[in-house]
């Protein structure tokens, strides 16, 4: 199934950020994803984005 408008809302703060993925308008995917601004945490965020792309059918 392909979703129409997958997006990630991102709030950036000093030292930490929060992200919320939506598969389509009004359809949140999971819980808010919080991460610090470290290489390891940013790599986890990259994986989070890749999972959303895979789930949404984006190549």
Z-matrix of the N, CA and C atoms (Angstrom, degrees):
N
C 1 1.451
C 2 1.532 1 108.48
N 3 1.309 2 117.68 1 133.78
C 4 1.452 3 121.83 2 177.83
C 5 1.528 4 109.03 3 -104.77
N 6 1.309 5 116.08 4 134.88
C 7 1.453 6 121.39 5 177.89
C 8 1.518 7 108.75 6 -95.22
N 9 1.315 8 115.44 7 153.30
C 10 1.451 9 120.33 8 -171.95
C 11 1.520 10 113.09 9 -79.96
N 12 1.306 11 117.45 10 -47.77
C 13 1.463 12 120.19 11 -170.85
C 14 1.526 13 113.07 12 -132.99
N 15 1.320 14 119.49 13 64.13
C 16 1.460 15 118.17 14 177.65
C 17 1.531 16 109.65 15 -68.66
N 18 1.321 17 116.34 16 133.91
C 19 1.466 18 121.65 17 179.19
C 20 1.524 19 109.40 18 -142.00
N 21 1.322 20 114.62 19 161.23
C 22 1.454 21 121.19 20 172.47
C 23 1.519 22 107.17 21 -124.90
N 24 1.337 23 116.05 22 121.43
C 25 1.461 24 121.29 23 173.03
C 26 1.518 25 107.37 24 -86.10
N 27 1.314 26 117.46 25 134.55
C 28 1.455 27 121.52 26 -174.19
C 29 1.520 28 110.24 27 -132.57
N 30 1.338 29 115.91 28 124.02
C 31 1.466 30 122.05 29 172.99
C 32 1.516 31 107.46 30 -110.05
N 33 1.317 32 115.95 31 119.98
C 34 1.460 33 121.65 32 -177.48
C 35 1.518 34 108.91 33 -104.27
N 36 1.315 35 115.13 34 126.11
C 37 1.455 36 121.95 35 177.62
C 38 1.518 37 108.64 36 -121.25
N 39 1.305 38 117.29 37 172.10
C 40 1.457 39 121.55 38 177.08
C 41 1.528 40 108.74 39 -67.86
N 42 1.324 41 116.38 40 111.74
C 43 1.454 42 121.72 41 175.64
C 44 1.513 43 116.36 42 87.41
N 45 1.344 44 118.75 43 -14.36
C 46 1.458 45 121.14 44 -178.22
C 47 1.525 46 109.53 45 -154.17
N 48 1.331 47 115.66 46 151.37
C 49 1.468 48 120.60 47 177.34
C 50 1.518 49 109.93 48 -135.10
N 51 1.321 50 115.31 49 163.87
C 52 1.460 51 122.63 50 176.58
C 53 1.523 52 107.93 51 -130.49
N 54 1.331 53 115.38 52 140.05
C 55 1.463 54 120.60 53 178.47
C 56 1.525 55 109.01 54 -131.20
N 57 1.334 56 115.74 55 147.13
C 58 1.461 57 121.95 56 174.06
C 59 1.514 58 107.03 57 -135.09
N 60 1.312 59 116.22 58 122.71
C 61 1.459 60 121.27 59 179.35
C 62 1.523 61 110.00 60 -92.02
N 63 1.316 62 115.30 61 145.88
C 64 1.457 63 123.02 62 175.17
C 65 1.522 64 107.12 63 -129.14
N 66 1.325 65 116.20 64 127.61
C 67 1.462 66 119.81 65 178.28
C 68 1.518 67 111.35 66 -76.42
N 69 1.304 68 116.22 67 -26.94
C 70 1.453 69 122.51 68 178.42
C 71 1.527 70 105.94 69 -163.41
N 72 1.292 71 117.65 70 170.40
C 73 1.463 72 121.77 71 -178.34
C 74 1.528 73 110.74 72 -52.15
N 75 1.321 74 115.89 73 121.66
C 76 1.454 75 121.33 74 177.21
C 77 1.517 76 115.15 75 76.16
N 78 1.337 77 118.18 76 10.53
C 79 1.463 78 121.77 77 -179.10
C 80 1.518 79 110.53 78 -119.17
N 81 1.343 80 117.76 79 81.38
C 82 1.459 81 119.15 80 179.65
C 83 1.521 82 111.20 81 -65.17
N 84 1.314 83 115.60 82 147.16
C 85 1.462 84 121.99 83 177.88
C 86 1.522 85 108.30 84 -109.05
N 87 1.300 86 116.26 85 107.31
C 88 1.460 87 120.05 86 176.54
C 89 1.516 88 113.25 87 69.75
N 90 1.324 89 113.56 88 -162.86
C 91 1.460 90 121.64 89 -178.03
C 92 1.521 91 110.85 90 -91.43
N 93 1.311 92 115.29 91 171.37
C 94 1.463 93 121.17 92 175.16
C 95 1.525 94 108.29 93 -63.41
N 96 1.317 95 116.54 94 136.63
C 97 1.457 96 123.90 95 -179.75
C 98 1.529 97 107.49 96 -101.62
N 99 1.320 98 116.88 97 114.64
C 100 1.465 99 121.51 98 178.89
C 101 1.511 100 109.13 99 -103.88
N 102 1.322 101 116.53 100 141.05
C 103 1.464 102 119.04 101 178.32
C 104 1.522 103 111.18 102 -153.45
N 105 1.320 104 114.28 103 145.98
C 106 1.465 105 121.53 104 176.60
C 107 1.523 106 108.61 105 -82.18
N 108 1.299 107 116.71 106 167.88
C 109 1.459 108 121.62 107 -178.98
C 110 1.530 109 110.41 108 -93.30
N 111 1.328 110 114.65 109 65.04
C 112 1.458 111 121.68 110 175.30
C 113 1.522 112 107.82 111 -120.19
N 114 1.323 113 116.79 112 161.22
C 115 1.468 114 119.72 113 179.37
C 116 1.515 115 111.28 114 -58.81
N 117 1.324 116 117.89 115 -43.28
C 118 1.466 117 121.76 116 -178.48
C 119 1.532 118 110.79 117 -63.70
N 120 1.327 119 116.83 118 -45.71
C 121 1.467 120 120.62 119 -178.88
C 122 1.529 121 111.28 120 -68.29
N 123 1.324 122 117.77 121 -37.62
C 124 1.468 123 120.26 122 177.70
C 125 1.525 124 110.94 123 -67.08
N 126 1.328 125 117.87 124 -32.44
C 127 1.461 126 120.92 125 175.25
C 128 1.525 127 109.54 126 -66.36
N 129 1.329 128 118.42 127 -37.98
C 130 1.468 129 121.23 128 176.63
C 131 1.528 130 109.85 129 -65.31
N 132 1.336 131 117.34 130 -38.59
C 133 1.463 132 120.48 131 177.32
C 134 1.530 133 110.74 132 -64.55
N 135 1.319 134 117.03 133 -40.07
C 136 1.464 135 120.89 134 176.20
C 137 1.534 136 110.04 135 -59.39
N 138 1.331 137 116.96 136 -42.31
C 139 1.468 138 121.08 137 177.36
C 140 1.535 139 110.83 138 -63.68
N 141 1.336 140 116.05 139 -39.25
C 142 1.467 141 121.94 140 177.14
C 143 1.527 142 110.21 141 -59.07
N 144 1.342 143 116.84 142 -43.91
C 145 1.461 144 120.86 143 178.71
C 146 1.524 145 110.96 144 -65.86
N 147 1.328 146 117.39 145 -40.55
C 148 1.462 147 121.55 146 179.38
C 149 1.524 148 110.56 147 -63.58
N 150 1.336 149 117.81 148 -40.83
C 151 1.466 150 121.24 149 177.10
C 152 1.529 151 110.87 150 -60.09
N 153 1.333 152 116.83 151 -41.16
C 154 1.471 153 120.38 152 178.25
C 155 1.527 154 110.23 153 -63.63
N 156 1.330 155 116.72 154 -44.79
C 157 1.459 156 119.77 155 178.21
C 158 1.523 157 111.16 156 -59.60
N 159 1.324 158 116.95 157 -45.10
C 160 1.469 159 120.83 158 -179.90
C 161 1.528 160 110.91 159 -62.53
N 162 1.325 161 116.35 160 -45.20
C 163 1.471 162 120.67 161 -179.62
C 164 1.520 163 111.88 162 -64.48
N 165 1.341 164 116.43 163 -34.60
C 166 1.462 165 121.20 164 -178.11
C 167 1.526 166 112.22 165 -83.93
N 168 1.339 167 117.10 166 -7.63
C 169 1.462 168 120.05 167 179.38
C 170 1.505 169 113.55 168 79.80
N 171 1.329 170 117.13 169 25.01
C 172 1.465 171 121.38 170 178.33
C 173 1.519 172 108.70 171 -88.01
N 174 1.323 173 116.20 172 129.88
C 175 1.471 174 120.54 173 -177.87
C 176 1.502 175 109.70 174 -95.20
